[in-house]
Amino acid sequence: MQTYTFMCLNKDGVAAAIDIVELKDGDYLGHANTLLGWHGSARAIEVWSETDLVNVVERSRLPPEGCAH
């Protein structure tokens, strides 16, 4: 298990929400996509593990609604 910090960034790059979750190692994309669904004003989710930036999941990378994954 690994602790990830998810920062929901608005269009100005300000973190509007922060979520800290323990997940299986490397299993962060699903949670980042869920957060984008929950936070309509978020343009991206920064995913951190300890002091390392793991990934930035942009809203534009989500498939359109109704598309198969």
QUIKA-V293060 format. One record per residue. PHI is phi in whole degrees, -180 to 180 (* if undefined). PSI is psi in degrees with one decimal (* if undefined). NEAR is the number of other C-alpha atoms within 12 Angstrom. Layout:
BEGIN
phi | psi | near
PHI | PSI | NEAR
PHI | PSI | NEAR
END
This chain:
BEGIN
phi | psi | near
* | 150.7 | 12
-140 | 143.8 | 18
-92 | 125.6 | 22
-116 | 144.2 | 31
-111 | 124.9 | 30
-109 | 122.3 | 38
-111 | 114.9 | 34
-83 | 109.1 | 37
-95 | 131.3 | 29
-84 | -176.8 | 22
-63 | -21.2 | 16
-89 | -0.6 | 12
84 | 6.5 | 18
-86 | 137.1 | 17
-74 | 109.6 | 22
-85 | -22.1 | 23
-155 | 150.5 | 24
-132 | 135.8 | 23
-131 | 130.7 | 26
-116 | 122.0 | 22
-138 | 143.5 | 23
-97 | 123.5 | 19
-134 | 167.1 | 19
-60 | 147.1 | 14
-52 | 126.6 | 14
80 | 1.4 | 19
-99 | 55.3 | 20
-107 | -19.8 | 31
-63 | -41.3 | 27
-61 | -42.5 | 19
-69 | -38.6 | 27
-62 | -42.8 | 39
-66 | -37.6 | 29
-62 | -44.1 | 21
-62 | -38.9 | 34
-62 | -35.5 | 34
-69 | -37.4 | 22
-75 | -33.6 | 17
-112 | 88.9 | 23
-61 | -24.2 | 19
-86 | -8.4 | 21
-75 | 131.7 | 32
-94 | -20.7 | 31
-161 | 161.2 | 35
-122 | 121.0 | 45
-87 | 133.9 | 37
-113 | 121.4 | 36
-118 | 147.3 | 28
-130 | 113.3 | 24
55 | -116.0 | 15
-102 | 7.4 | 10
-105 | 131.0 | 14
-76 | 116.7 | 16
-86 | -43.7 | 24
-167 | 157.9 | 21
-121 | 116.8 | 27
-100 | 110.2 | 29
-84 | 145.5 | 26
-57 | -37.7 | 27
-64 | -15.7 | 14
-83 | -9.0 | 16
-75 | 141.6 | 23
-69 | 150.2 | 14
-60 | 151.6 | 11
-58 | 141.2 | 8
92 | -11.5 | 7
-84 | 145.9 | 7
-72 | 146.5 | 7
-90 | * | 9
END
